[in-house]
Amino acid sequence: MDLLFNTLIYGEIHLFPHFYQTMEIHSKAPRFLRLPEVLNLVGVTRSTLYRWMDAGTFPKQISVGGNTVVWVESAVTDWMEDQMASR
Protein backbone atom coordinates (compact mmCIF):
# COMPACT_ATOMS: atom_id res chain seq x y z
CA MET A 1 0.00 0.00 0.00
CA ASP A 2 2.78 2.42 0.87
CA LEU A 3 4.46 1.68 -2.47
CA LEU A 4 1.22 2.37 -4.33
CA PHE A 5 0.68 5.57 -2.31
CA ASN A 6 4.18 6.84 -3.17
CA THR A 7 3.64 5.98 -6.81
CA LEU A 8 0.34 7.85 -6.99
CA ILE A 9 1.17 10.82 -4.78
CA TYR A 10 4.84 11.44 -5.40
CA GLY A 11 5.11 10.14 -8.94
CA GLU A 12 7.67 7.53 -8.02
CA ILE A 13 7.73 4.75 -10.57
CA HIS A 14 8.38 1.39 -8.97
CA LEU A 15 5.82 -0.83 -10.66
CA PHE A 16 5.54 -1.33 -14.40
CA PRO A 17 8.30 1.07 -15.52
CA HIS A 18 7.83 0.08 -19.17
CA PHE A 19 4.18 1.10 -19.00
CA TYR A 20 5.10 4.59 -17.80
CA GLN A 21 7.88 4.96 -20.37
CA THR A 22 5.44 4.01 -23.13
CA MET A 23 2.91 6.55 -21.85
CA GLU A 24 5.60 9.24 -21.88
CA ILE A 25 6.56 8.46 -25.46
CA HIS A 26 2.95 8.57 -26.62
CA SER A 27 2.25 11.83 -24.83
CA LYS A 28 5.05 13.48 -26.82
CA ALA A 29 3.86 12.07 -30.15
CA PRO A 30 2.26 14.56 -32.54
CA ARG A 31 -1.51 14.60 -32.41
CA PHE A 32 -3.67 15.31 -35.43
CA LEU A 33 -6.83 17.38 -35.23
CA ARG A 34 -9.74 17.17 -37.67
CA LEU A 35 -11.59 20.29 -38.81
CA PRO A 36 -14.36 20.25 -36.16
CA GLU A 37 -11.75 20.08 -33.39
CA VAL A 38 -9.76 22.97 -34.89
CA LEU A 39 -12.89 25.10 -35.28
CA ASN A 40 -13.87 24.35 -31.69
CA LEU A 41 -10.39 25.22 -30.36
CA VAL A 42 -10.03 28.45 -32.31
CA GLY A 43 -13.66 29.51 -32.11
CA VAL A 44 -14.12 30.75 -35.67
CA THR A 45 -16.11 29.67 -38.70
CA ARG A 46 -14.80 27.38 -41.39
CA SER A 47 -14.61 30.23 -43.92
CA THR A 48 -12.58 32.40 -41.55
CA LEU A 49 -10.17 29.56 -40.86
CA TYR A 50 -9.60 28.90 -44.57
CA ARG A 51 -9.25 32.65 -45.25
CA TRP A 52 -6.52 32.82 -42.58
CA MET A 53 -4.78 29.80 -44.13
CA ASP A 54 -4.91 31.42 -47.59
CA ALA A 55 -3.42 34.59 -46.10
CA GLY A 56 -0.66 32.55 -44.45
CA THR A 57 -1.62 33.58 -40.93
CA PHE A 58 -2.84 30.16 -39.77
CA PRO A 59 -1.11 26.75 -40.01
CA LYS A 60 -1.93 24.80 -43.18
CA GLN A 61 -3.67 21.47 -43.05
CA ILE A 62 -1.94 18.22 -44.01
CA SER A 63 -3.49 15.70 -46.38
CA VAL A 64 -3.33 12.20 -44.93
CA GLY A 65 -5.00 10.47 -47.85
CA GLY A 66 -8.22 10.56 -49.77
CA ASN A 67 -10.31 13.53 -48.74
CA THR A 68 -8.95 13.54 -45.20
CA VAL A 69 -7.01 16.54 -43.93
CA VAL A 70 -5.67 17.21 -40.44
CA TRP A 71 -3.80 19.87 -38.53
CA VAL A 72 -0.92 19.21 -36.16
CA GLU A 73 -2.18 20.07 -32.68
CA SER A 74 1.09 21.70 -31.61
CA ALA A 75 1.02 24.02 -34.65
CA VAL A 76 -2.51 25.12 -33.78
CA THR A 77 -1.79 25.63 -30.08
CA ASP A 78 1.45 27.50 -30.90
CA TRP A 79 -0.56 29.78 -33.18
CA MET A 80 -3.07 30.37 -30.36
CA GLU A 81 -0.28 31.20 -27.91
CA ASP A 82 1.22 33.65 -30.43
CA GLN A 83 -2.16 35.34 -30.79
CA MET A 84 -2.48 35.72 -27.01
CA ALA A 85 1.08 37.01 -26.69
CA SER A 86 0.53 39.68 -29.33
CA ARG A 87 -2.46 41.22 -27.52
C-alpha positions as CSV (number, residue, x, y, z in Angstrom):
1,M,0.0,0.0,0.0
2,D,2.8,2.4,0.9
3,L,4.5,1.7,-2.5
4,L,1.2,2.4,-4.3
5,F,0.7,5.6,-2.3
6,N,4.2,6.8,-3.2
7,T,3.6,6.0,-6.8
8,L,0.3,7.8,-7.0
9,I,1.2,10.8,-4.8
10,Y,4.8,11.4,-5.4
11,G,5.1,10.1,-8.9
12,E,7.7,7.5,-8.0
13,I,7.7,4.8,-10.6
14,H,8.4,1.4,-9.0
15,L,5.8,-0.8,-10.7
16,F,5.5,-1.3,-14.4
17,P,8.3,1.1,-15.5
18,H,7.8,0.1,-19.2
19,F,4.2,1.1,-19.0
20,Y,5.1,4.6,-17.8
21,Q,7.9,5.0,-20.4
22,T,5.4,4.0,-23.1
23,M,2.9,6.6,-21.8
24,E,5.6,9.2,-21.9
25,I,6.6,8.5,-25.5
26,H,2.9,8.6,-26.6
27,S,2.2,11.8,-24.8
28,K,5.0,13.5,-26.8
29,A,3.9,12.1,-30.1
30,P,2.3,14.6,-32.5
31,R,-1.5,14.6,-32.4
32,F,-3.7,15.3,-35.4
33,L,-6.8,17.4,-35.2
34,R,-9.7,17.2,-37.7
35,L,-11.6,20.3,-38.8
36,P,-14.4,20.3,-36.2
37,E,-11.7,20.1,-33.4
38,V,-9.8,23.0,-34.9
39,L,-12.9,25.1,-35.3
40,N,-13.9,24.4,-31.7
41,L,-10.4,25.2,-30.4
42,V,-10.0,28.4,-32.3
43,G,-13.7,29.5,-32.1
44,V,-14.1,30.8,-35.7
45,T,-16.1,29.7,-38.7
46,R,-14.8,27.4,-41.4
47,S,-14.6,30.2,-43.9
48,T,-12.6,32.4,-41.5
49,L,-10.2,29.6,-40.9
50,Y,-9.6,28.9,-44.6
51,R,-9.3,32.6,-45.3
52,W,-6.5,32.8,-42.6
53,M,-4.8,29.8,-44.1
54,D,-4.9,31.4,-47.6
55,A,-3.4,34.6,-46.1
56,G,-0.7,32.5,-44.5
57,T,-1.6,33.6,-40.9
58,F,-2.8,30.2,-39.8
59,P,-1.1,26.7,-40.0
60,K,-1.9,24.8,-43.2
61,Q,-3.7,21.5,-43.1
62,I,-1.9,18.2,-44.0
63,S,-3.5,15.7,-46.4
64,V,-3.3,12.2,-44.9
65,G,-5.0,10.5,-47.9
66,G,-8.2,10.6,-49.8
67,N,-10.3,13.5,-48.7
68,T,-8.9,13.5,-45.2
69,V,-7.0,16.5,-43.9
70,V,-5.7,17.2,-40.4
71,W,-3.8,19.9,-38.5
72,V,-0.9,19.2,-36.2
73,E,-2.2,20.1,-32.7
74,S,1.1,21.7,-31.6
75,A,1.0,24.0,-34.6
76,V,-2.5,25.1,-33.8
77,T,-1.8,25.6,-30.1
78,D,1.4,27.5,-30.9
79,W,-0.6,29.8,-33.2
80,M,-3.1,30.4,-30.4
81,E,-0.3,31.2,-27.9
82,D,1.2,33.6,-30.4
83,Q,-2.2,35.3,-30.8
84,M,-2.5,35.7,-27.0
85,A,1.1,37.0,-26.7
86,S,0.5,39.7,-29.3
87,R,-2.5,41.2,-27.5
